[in-house]
Amino acid sequence: MKYTIYIDILFCVNFIVDYIILQSVRHFRNLNTRKARLIAGALIGGTGSLVILLPPMPMYLSWVVNMLETFLITAAAFYPMSTVGFLKTFVSMFTVSFFYCGAMTAILAFFSPKNLVVRNSTVYIGISPLMLISLTLGIYILMRVIMKIWGRRSIPDMCEVEVCHNGKTFLLKGTVDTGNTLHEAFSGECVIVGCADMFKDMVDIEKCTDSMEVIKNGIRFVPFMSVGGKGLMPAFKPSKIYIRDNAKKNEIQAYIGLCERENLKEESDLLVPSELVTKGS
């Protein structure tokens, strides 16, 4: 049986579908990314749909191609992030795509389109683009409602933190750390851990040699325990701290604990307690 496949419809529909799937993953994983990055990922998805025009592949090979395409889409839309975060986002892409495909198949069973082609793990459906896009938007809205009812927002792996103190402002990259449960003893506020050298222009710990200087500069010593041992970590409270979420800035109350650079992860400047990100969102 011969089918007619229109490349422009194939590309445009898959571009729109992939963009909506990427938006779903962004909301599900609570990720910060620009729209241009989502569009880049959707363009890769639209281009990848053209594999339907190739000769039929073995099932294992079509799955390899499909996984490679998903990897590239995820990287284009959301990288850089931690390795664990990327793997979670990659799996989320598969999960949301699976949900979308399952819901679309169930709905289309009632329409029984005549021009339906499945080849190389790519589907081309012979219904009007308007109907397919409407169905996709409907499923997207359904997924958003389910996530809202579910009431759980995934904690991001990375975040941007703006620190203002003594007339200076730093914009830093933080790793969201569920293991950071440090709190300042008197106020009970969370402690964000950062490199001491990074904040030397804001506060000079070495000058705080006696108790009066410590009090004057608002320095606190926070007890900590880690794999390497335990001790007291100097910390200060900046004038303002914001966690940035796209164009929004959520002000938080926290201390900055100062440590050596080797105690931090290479890809970040700060270790941010996940509690602060949940509050900020």
N, C-alpha and C positions, 0 to 999 in steps of 0.2 A: 504494500500500500504506500502511495506517495503522499507526502505532506508538504505544504507550503510554509516556510519559516521566513518571516520578515525580520531582517537583521536589526533594523532601526527599532522595531517594537521589542525584540528580544533584549537589546542592550538597554533601552530606556526603562523598561519595566523592571529588569534585574537591578539597574542602578537605583531606582526608587525603593525597591524592596530591601536591598542591602543597606541603604541609608536608614530606613526605618528600623531594621534589625540592629544596626549600630547604635541608633538612639536608644533602643530598648536596653542594650547591653550597658550603655553609658549610665542610664538611670538605675539599672539593676545593681551595677558595681559601684555607683556613686563616684564616677571618674571625672576628672577635670580635663577637658580637651576642647580645642577650637572646632568650629563648624567646618573650617577648611580641611581639617584632618579627617573628619567624618566623610566629607565629599571625596577626598582622595581615596579613602577605603572603599567607598561605594563605586568609584570609577574602576578600581581593580576588580570588584565583584562583577560589574557590568561587562568588563572586558573578558573576565574568566568564563562568563556564560557562553562565549563563542565556541567553547570546546564541544558544544552540541553539534557543531558543523563538521567535526572530525569523524573519521571512521570509528565504529564502535570499539571501545577498549575493554579489556578484561576487567572484571569487577574490582580486583585488587588495585589495578593501575588507576582506575577512575577515582577510587577512594584516596589514593596517594595524591593525585592531582587536586582533589577536592580539599584535602588537608593542607596542602601547600598554598592553595588559594586563600583558605581561611587564615593561615599563618600570616600571609602578606597583608590581608585586609586588616587583621588585628594590629600588626606592626605599624601600618600606615596611619591608623586611626588613633592608637593609644600609646605607642612606644615613644620615649623611654619610660620604663618602670622596672621594679625589681623582678627577678626571674620568677619568683613565686607568684607575684601579682600578674605577670604576663601569662603564666600558665592558667591561672584562674580565669583571666579574661578570655583566653583562647577557648577554654572549656565552656565558658558562658556563651560565647558565640555559637558553639555547636548546640548548646541546650536551647537557646532562643530560636535558632534556625530550625531545630527539630520540632519545637512547639509550633512554630509558624507553619512548617510544611504539613504537620499532622492536622492542624486546624483548617488549613487551606484545602487539603485532600477531603476532609469530612464535608466541608461546605460545597466543594465542587461536585461531590457525589450526587447532590440534588440537581445540579445543572447538566451533568453528563455532556461536557463539551466534545464535539466530534473531532476537532483537530488537537489532539493531545499527544505530545512526543516526549518520551523519556529516554535520554541517551547520555552516557558518560556522566551520570549523577546530576544531570541538568534537566530541568523540566521546562517545556514550552507548551503553553496552554492556549488553545485557539478561541479565547474569548476576547472581548474588547478590552483594550488597555484601561479604559475608564473603570470597567467593572473589576478588573484585577487589582487596580490601585485602591479602589473603594474597599474591597475585601481586605487588602493589606492594612489599610488605615483602621478598619474595624477591628482586626485582630490586634493591632498595636494598642488601640484604646482598651481592648479587653485585657491585655497583659498588664497595662498600667493600672487598671482597676484592681486586678488580682494582687499586684504588688502593693497597692495602697491598702487593701483590706488585710493583706498579710502583715503589713505594718513593720516589716524589717528592711532596713537599708544596710547594704554591705558597706563595711568600713574600707575606705581607700587605702592603698599601700603607701602612697606618697601624698604630700600636701605642700602648699607654699605658705610660709609664715613670715609676716612682716613685723619686725621688732623696732620700736621707737624708744629712744632714751637719750637724755642729755643732748638734745638737738640733732641727733643722728638717727638715720633710718636704714635698716638692713632688710633686704628681701632674700630669704633663705629657703632652701629645699629641705623638707623634713621627711623622715621615714616614720610612718605611723606604727608605733610599737605597742602591742597588747601586753608585752612583758614589763613595760615601764609603769610601775605603780607607785612611784615616789611622790610623796606629799610633804609640803613644808609643815613642820610640827605645830606651830602656833595658829596659822591661818587655815590649815587643812587644804590649801590650794595645790594643784598639780605642779610637778616640776618637769620642765622640758630640758633635756640634757643637750648641751652644745660644747663646742671646742673653746677652751679658755682664750686662746690666741685670737680667735675671731671677734671676741667682745672686748679686747683690751682698750679700744678707743671709747667704749661706753663706761667701763668700770675697771679700775686697776686694783685687782685683788692684792697684789704685792705691797701696796701702800697701806693696806689695812692691817697694821702690825699690832694694834692693841684694841681692847674692847670698845673704846670710845669711837675710834675710826670705823670699826665694824658697824656700830649702831648708826653713826652719822651717814654712812654710805648705804645703809639698808641691806647689809650682807647678812645672810642666814647660812647656817651650816646644817645640811640635811644628811641624816644617817642613811647609808646605803649598804646593800649586801649584793654581791655578784659572784660569778664563778671565780673571779680572780681574788676575791677577798671582801673585806668590809672596811668602812671608814666614814669620814665626814666629807661631804661635798659642798664647797662654797656655792652659794646661789644668790642672785639678786632679782628684784622685781622691776622690770622695765615700766616706763610710763604707760606705754600702750603695746598690746600684742594683738595682731589680727591673723586669723586663718582665712586665706583667700579661696573663694569658690567661684571660679570663672570671673565675672565682673563684680561679684559681691565680696565684701569684707566683713567677716564676723568677728567682733571684738571678744576676746577671752581674758580671763584673769589667771595668771600663772607666774611661776618663778622660772628663771633660767639657771639651771645647774651647770657648773663649769668643770670640764674634765679634759684629759689629754686626747689628742686627735685619734690615736690608735684605738680608743674605746668606741669610736663611731664607725658606722658603715661607710664604705668608700663613696657610694653614690649619693650620700646625703650630708647635710650640715648639722641636722638636729635629730634627736630621738623624741618624737611627740607622743605622749600618752593617748591611746585611742579614745579615752574618756573625753578629751578636749575636742576631738574631731566630731564625736557624736553630739556634744553640746553645741558646737559651732554650726552644725548642719541643721 
